[in-house]
């Protein structure tokens, strides 16, 4: 057997394997004898058919199977000995249908394409800069959240006369053409000037307005029109009021506190405000943590400067998912795949270099945290904890065990990123929620 490697570029190569008769024939002969002992062939008692007859019937399929087994094992062993890291799986270079004569041929040549990276080097030192963001929950954000909750959990009424902030239910028609639509118009989502036409009116009132009075985004956000309908909206419209809907803000009382946080969790307005602040801070701490980690990933990916075998990987993705995706699908999704693959290579290398491991106990604890977050507002409390082991077990066994592997990867990434933050020049920065939103939009 001869195996040769031919590097075409810095990250793509071909491997050629040449087999001669001595490499495979002993295994083929042994398999034929084994078949002969078990084969049931008409005219012969089981196991009594001549080997020559068994070879005539099963010889080619046995030869193909044994050669494929030898190729797989030899290729895997050869790749394990290399210093570079294989990406994806080796792709066999397809031959013409008649290029192999399994009946008479003695020597065989096979070729595979591979993609790889030579090495992954990430120097973690103070030359690498990073920012750890913390979002400050201020009084403005707390007050806005409480007002939204009061509105969300308030009582709905149908007043006789409309006011600013009401929802006006009715029929809208174009003066020209046959366009008509029944809708609920939230006055809070249209301009004050236009909303003034809908305030101080009663049921059965007919309001007339011009399309020019409606801002472009209001057609979809407030009137619920499609993009096509918005583009065609011109001239005069009438709106016939069928009902007026209003949500009265909830009162800050025990009933309201219990609806938000569960029975008896908070028992005063002061405790409620404190709990809202804690909940918001916890939520934004998680968001800022994710954002900080994503920014660190970008910095490490840029520093590592890995060159992926893009052409090979696209072909491998197409072949590995044959019939499920098109070339266009692969082209569209490849940038995200390449980004995730690059980070995976970096994370695994940092973990290997620094003895970082995700333990089973870590996976269990992280799964518990995820489940608690999902049921945070359910009010189950003690019931949830009593059944926690069952929830965890069911989740980790789900998706044919892939959930466990995903959680294992997630734990390792968290440990790697925590380690990275200890080694680099990390600046802590507190920002407002508005500043955070601006960062997300960049």
C-alpha positions in Angstrom: 0.0 0.0 0.0 1.2 3.5 -0.8 -0.3 6.7 0.5 0.8 10.1 -0.8 -0.2 13.6 0.1 -0.3 16.5 -2.4 -0.9 19.9 -1.0 -2.6 22.2 -3.5 -2.7 25.2 -1.3 -2.3 26.3 2.4 -5.5 24.5 3.4 -6.5 22.0 0.7 -4.9 18.8 -0.5 -5.4 15.5 -2.1 -4.5 12.1 -0.8 -3.8 9.2 -3.1 -4.0 5.6 -1.9 -2.6 2.7 -4.0 -3.6 -0.9 -3.1 -2.0 -4.0 -4.6 -3.2 -7.6 -4.4 -1.2 -8.4 -1.3 -3.0 -5.6 0.6 -6.4 -7.0 0.3 -6.4 -10.6 -1.1 -5.7 -12.4 2.3 -8.7 -10.7 3.9 -10.9 -11.4 0.8 -9.9 -15.1 0.9 -10.6 -15.4 4.6 -14.0 -13.8 4.1 -14.8 -16.2 1.2 -14.0 -19.2 3.3 -16.2 -17.9 6.1 -19.0 -17.4 3.5 -18.5 -20.9 2.2 -19.1 -22.3 5.7 -22.5 -20.6 6.0 -23.7 -20.1 2.4 -27.0 -21.9 1.4 -26.7 -22.5 -2.3 -29.2 -24.6 -4.2 -27.9 -28.1 -4.9 -25.6 -28.1 -1.9 -26.1 -28.7 1.8 -25.5 -25.6 3.9 -21.7 -24.9 4.1 -20.8 -27.6 1.5 -20.7 -25.4 -1.6 -17.2 -25.1 -3.2 -15.3 -22.0 -2.5 -14.9 -21.4 -6.2 -18.7 -21.2 -6.6 -19.0 -19.0 -3.6 -16.4 -16.7 -5.1 -18.3 -16.6 -8.4 -21.5 -15.5 -6.6 -20.2 -13.3 -3.8 -16.6 -12.6 -4.8 -17.0 -9.1 -6.3 -19.2 -7.7 -3.4 -16.7 -9.2 -0.8 -13.8 -7.6 -2.7 -15.6 -4.2 -2.7 -16.5 -4.4 1.0 -12.9 -5.4 2.0 -11.3 -2.7 -0.1 -13.6 0.0 1.3 -12.9 -1.2 4.9 -9.1 -1.1 4.2 -9.4 2.4 2.6 -11.4 3.8 5.6 -9.1 2.4 8.2 -5.9 3.4 6.3 -7.1 6.9 5.6 -8.2 7.5 9.2 -4.9 6.2 10.6 -2.9 8.3 8.1 -4.8 11.5 9.0 -4.3 10.9 12.8 -0.6 10.9 12.2 -0.6 14.4 10.6 0.0 17.6 12.4 -2.7 19.5 10.6 -6.3 19.5 11.6 -8.8 18.0 9.2 -12.1 19.9 8.6 -15.2 18.2 7.5 -14.6 14.7 6.0 -12.4 13.5 3.2 -14.2 13.6 -0.1 -13.6 10.7 -2.6 -12.7 11.9 -6.1 -15.4 10.2 -8.2 -14.2 8.0 -11.1 -16.1 7.2 -14.3 -18.4 4.2 -13.9 -16.3 1.9 -16.0 -12.9 3.0 -14.6 -12.6 0.1 -12.2 -12.9 -3.5 -13.4 -13.6 -5.4 -10.2 -13.4 -8.8 -12.0 -9.9 -8.6 -13.4 -8.1 -5.6 -11.9 -5.4 -6.3 -9.3 -4.1 -2.9 -8.4 -6.3 0.0 -7.4 -5.8 3.7 -7.1 -8.1 6.0 -5.0 -8.0 9.7 -4.4 -9.6 11.9 -1.8 -9.8 15.7 -1.3 -9.3 17.1 2.1 -9.5 20.5 3.7 -7.5 21.4 6.8 -5.8 24.1 8.9 -2.2 23.7 9.7 -2.3 25.1 13.2 -4.5 27.2 15.5 -2.5 29.7 17.6 -4.2 32.2 19.9 -1.8 34.2 22.2 -3.7 35.3 25.2 -2.0 38.3 26.7 -2.5 41.9 27.6 -2.0 42.9 24.0 -5.5 41.6 23.4 -8.1 44.3 24.3 -11.6 43.7 25.4 -14.6 45.5 27.1 -16.8 43.9 29.7 -20.2 45.7 29.5 -22.6 46.2 32.4 -26.0 47.8 31.7 -27.2 50.2 34.5 -30.8 49.9 35.4 -31.8 53.4 36.2 -35.1 55.0 37.6 -36.3 55.9 34.1 -36.1 52.3 32.9 -37.8 51.0 36.1 -40.6 53.5 35.8 -41.2 52.7 32.1 -41.3 49.0 32.9 -43.8 49.5 35.7 -46.0 51.6 33.5 -45.9 49.0 30.8 -46.8 46.3 33.3 -49.7 48.4 34.7 -51.0 48.9 31.1 -50.5 45.2 30.2 -52.3 43.9 33.3 -55.0 46.7 33.4 -58.7 46.2 32.9 -60.2 46.7 29.4 -63.2 49.1 29.1 -65.3 50.5 26.2 -65.8 54.2 27.0 -68.4 56.3 25.2 -65.9 59.0 24.1 -62.3 58.3 22.9 -59.1 59.7 24.5 -55.4 59.7 23.5 -54.0 56.2 23.8 -57.2 54.4 23.1 -57.7 51.7 20.4 -60.3 52.6 17.8 -62.1 49.6 16.2 -63.8 50.2 12.9 -64.0 50.1 9.1 -61.6 52.0 6.9 -62.5 52.6 3.3 -60.9 54.5 0.4 -63.0 57.2 -1.1 -62.0 56.0 -4.6 -61.7 52.3 -5.5 -62.9 49.3 -3.6 -60.3 49.1 -0.8 -61.7 48.5 2.7 -60.4 47.0 5.9 -61.7 46.3 9.4 -59.1 47.0 12.0 -58.2 48.2 15.5 -56.2 51.4 15.3 -53.9 52.1 18.3 -53.8 55.9 18.6 -50.4 55.6 20.4 -48.8 54.5 17.1 -49.9 57.4 14.9 -48.8 61.0 14.9 -50.4 63.4 17.5 -51.9 65.5 14.7 -53.6 62.5 13.1 -54.6 61.0 16.5 -56.4 64.3 17.3 -59.0 63.4 14.7 -59.8 60.2 16.5 -60.0 61.7 20.0 -63.2 63.1 21.5 -65.3 61.0 19.2 -68.0 58.3 19.8 -69.3 55.1 18.3 -70.6 55.4 14.7 -68.6 58.6 14.1 -67.0 58.9 10.7 -63.5 60.3 10.5 -62.1 61.5 7.2 -58.4 61.8 6.6 -55.9 62.0 3.7 -53.3 59.4 3.0 -50.6 62.1 3.1 -51.4 62.5 6.8 -50.1 59.0 7.5 -46.4 58.3 7.8 -45.0 55.5 5.7 -44.2 53.2 8.7 -47.7 53.9 10.3 -49.5 52.1 7.4 -48.0 48.8 8.6 -47.4 49.4 12.3 -50.8 51.1 13.1 -53.2 50.3 10.2 -51.8 46.8 9.5 -51.5 47.3 5.8 -49.2 45.1 3.6 -46.3 46.7 1.8 -48.2 46.6 -1.4 -51.3 48.1 0.1 -49.2 50.9 1.7 -47.6 51.8 -1.6 -51.1 52.0 -3.2 -52.6 54.1 -0.4 -53.5 57.4 -1.9 -56.3 60.0 -1.6 -59.0 60.3 1.0 -60.0 57.6 3.5 -63.0 57.3 5.8 -63.0 55.5 9.2 -66.3 54.5 10.7 -66.0 53.8 14.4 -67.6 50.6 15.6 -66.1 50.5 19.1 -63.7 52.2 21.5 -61.3 50.1 23.5 -59.3 51.4 26.5 -57.0 49.7 29.0 -57.2 51.2 32.4 -53.8 51.1 34.2 -53.7 48.5 37.0 -53.4 49.7 40.6 -50.2 49.0 42.6 -51.9 46.7 45.0 -51.4 43.1 46.3 -53.5 41.6 43.5 -51.3 43.3 40.9 -48.1 42.2 42.7 -49.3 38.6 42.8 -50.1 38.6 39.1 -46.6 39.8 38.2 -44.3 37.8 40.7 -46.6 35.1 42.1 -48.6 35.0 45.4 -46.8 36.6 48.4 -43.5 37.2 46.7 -43.7 40.9 47.3 -46.1 42.6 49.7 -45.6 46.4 49.3 -44.9 49.0 46.6 -41.4 49.4 47.8 -40.7 45.6 47.6 -42.3 45.6 44.2 -40.1 48.3 42.8 -37.0 46.5 44.3 -38.1 43.2 42.7 -38.6 44.9 39.3 -35.2 46.4 39.5 -33.6 43.0 40.4 -35.4 41.3 37.6 -34.4 43.9 35.1 -30.8 43.9 36.3 -30.7 40.1 36.0 -32.1 40.1 32.5 -29.8 42.8 31.3 -26.8 41.2 33.0 -27.5 38.1 30.9 -27.8 40.3 27.7 -24.6 42.2 28.4 -22.8 39.0 29.2 -23.8 37.5 25.8 -22.8 40.8 24.0 -19.4 40.9 25.8 -18.7 37.3 24.9 -19.7 37.8 21.3 -17.4 40.8 21.0 -14.5 38.8 22.6 -15.1 36.0 20.1 -14.8 38.5 17.2 -11.5 39.8 18.7 -10.1 36.3 19.1 -11.2 35.3 15.6 -9.5 38.3 14.1 -6.3 37.7 16.1 -6.1 34.0 15.1 -6.5 35.0 11.5 -7.4 31.4 10.3 -7.7 30.7 6.7 -10.4 28.1 6.0 -10.6 25.9 2.9 -13.8 27.6 1.7 -14.1 25.9 -1.6 -13.6 22.4 -0.1 -16.0 23.1 2.8 -18.8 24.3 0.5 -18.5 21.1 -1.6 -18.4 19.0 1.6 -21.5 20.7 3.0 -23.3 20.1 -0.3 -22.4 16.4 -0.5 -23.0 15.8 3.2 -26.5 17.2 2.9 -27.2 15.9 -0.6 -30.9 16.3 -1.5 -31.6 18.5 1.5 -29.8 21.7 0.4 -29.0 23.5 -2.9 -25.8 25.2 -3.9 -27.6 28.5 -3.3 -28.5 27.4 0.2 -24.8 26.6 1.0 -23.6 29.9 -0.4 -26.1 31.8 1.7 -25.5 29.9 4.9 -21.7 29.5 4.6 -20.6 32.8 6.1 -22.4 31.9 9.4 -21.1 28.3 9.3 -17.5 29.6 8.7 -17.8 32.0 11.6 -19.0 29.2 13.9 -16.4 26.8 12.7 -13.6 29.3 13.2 -14.7 30.0 16.8 -15.1 26.3 17.5 -11.4 25.7 16.4 -10.2 28.6 18.6 -12.3 27.5 21.6 -11.1 23.9 21.4 -7.5 25.0 21.0 -7.6 27.3 24.1 -9.3 24.5 26.0 -6.7 22.0 25.0 -3.7 24.3 25.7 -5.0 25.2 29.1 -6.6 22.0 30.3 -10.1 23.4 30.3 -12.9 20.7 30.4 -16.6 20.7 30.6 -17.6 18.2 33.3 -20.8 16.3 33.5 -21.7 18.1 36.7 -21.4 21.5 34.9 -23.8 20.3 32.2 -26.3 19.3 34.8 -26.1 22.6 36.6 -26.3 24.7 33.4 -29.4 22.7 32.3 -31.0 23.4 35.7 -30.3 27.1 35.3 -31.9 27.1 31.8 -35.0 25.3 33.0 -35.4 27.7 36.0 -35.2 30.7 33.6 -37.8 29.2 31.3 -40.2 28.7 34.3 -39.2 31.9 36.1 -42.7 33.5 35.8 -44.7 30.3 36.1 -45.0 30.4 39.9 -44.3 26.7 40.2 -41.4 27.2 42.6 -41.0 24.2 44.9 -42.9 22.0 42.5 -40.4 22.7 39.8 -37.4 21.9 42.1 -39.0 18.7 43.2 -39.2 17.5 39.6 -36.0 19.1 38.4 -34.0 15.9 37.9 -36.8 14.5 35.6 -36.9 17.8 33.6 -33.1 17.7 33.2 -32.9 14.1 32.3 -35.7 14.4 29.7 -34.1 17.5 28.1 -30.5 16.1 27.9 -31.8 12.8 26.3 -33.8 14.7 23.8 -32.9 15.2 20.1 -31.1 11.8 20.1 -28.6 13.0 22.7 -27.7 16.1 20.7 -29.1 18.4 23.5 -26.4 17.0 25.8 -23.6 17.6 23.3 -24.8 21.1 22.6 -24.9 21.9 26.4 -21.4 20.3 26.8 -20.1 22.7 24.1 -21.9 25.6 25.6 -20.3 24.9 29.0 -16.8 24.6 27.5 -17.3 27.9 25.6 -18.3 29.7 28.8 -15.2 28.3 30.6 -13.0 29.3 27.8 -14.4 32.8 27.6 -14.1 33.2 31.4 -10.4 32.1 31.2 -9.8 34.5 28.3 -11.1 37.4 30.3 -8.6 36.7 33.0 -5.7 36.7 30.6 -6.4 39.7 28.3 -6.6 43.5 29.0 -10.2 43.7 29.9 -11.8 47.1 30.6 -15.1 47.2 32.5 -17.7 49.7 31.2 -21.1 50.6 32.6 -23.6 51.8 30.0 -27.3 52.8 29.8 -29.9 50.7 28.1 -30.0 53.3 25.3 -26.3 53.1 24.8 -26.6 49.3 24.7 -29.2 49.5 22.0 -26.9 51.7 20.0 -24.1 49.1 20.3 -26.5 46.4 19.1 -27.4 48.4 16.0 -23.8 48.9 14.9 
